[in-house]
Amino acid sequence: MTELMSSGIELMFAGMGIVFLFLTMLVFVINMMSGLILRYFPEEPALSMSVPVAVNSSSDTSYIAAITAAVHQYRSTH
């Protein structure tokens, strides 16, 4: 029985070691691929469109007032 337990423990440590090595290699490969992609395909800066937006101040103020009242009521009850 002792021999079976020692064989089981050896097998357990071997399996855990293999999984640990695989996960370590996986993290290394993912970081390497991320570096390569960022190096050869850099992100392009976002284009900012300066388009004037028509603002209806009366409806915006009513929305802001409603949101402010809702936040105040939530904070007072919680």
N, C-alpha and C positions, 0 to 999 in steps of 0.2 A: 504494500500500500504506500509506503514511503517513497518508493521508486516512481510510482505513478504521480504522486504529488510533485516531486522534484521535476519530472518531465513536463508536467502541466505548467509549473511556474516558469521553466525555461522557455516553453512555447509561448507563454503569455508575454514574457519580456522580449522575445524575438519579434512577436507580432506588434507590440507597442513600439519597438525600435524602428521597425519597417514603416509603420504609419507616421511616426515622428519625422523620419528622414524624407518620406514622400511629401508631407505637408511643408517641411522646410524648403525643399526643392521647388514646390509649387509657388510659395511666396516669392522666392528668388526669381523664378521665371516670369511671374506676373509683374514684378517690379521692373525687370529688364525690358519686357515688352512695352510697358507703360512709358519707360524712358525713350525707347526707340520710336514709339508713335509720336510722342511729344517733340522729339528731335526732328523727325522727317515730315511730320504733318502738324505744324504749330497751329494753335487756335487763331483764327482771324479776329481782329477786333470788331466788336459789334458796331454796326452803322447806326448812328443816331440821326433820326429823322426829325428835323426841326420844323414840324408842321404845326401851324397855329391851330389850336382847338377852341372852338366856340364854347364859352362857358356861360351857362345860365345861372347867375348868382342866386336868384331867389330859390330855385329848386335845390341848389347845392347847400345853401344854408339850412334848408329844412331837413335835408338828409343828415347833415352834420349835427343838427340839434337832436334829431331822433336817435342817432348813434350815441351821442353823448349822454342822453337821458337813459338809454338802455344800459350803457356801461356803468353809469352812476347807480342805477337800481341794482344791477348785478353785484357790484362791489359792496353795497350797503347790506345786502342779504347774505353774502358769503363771507 
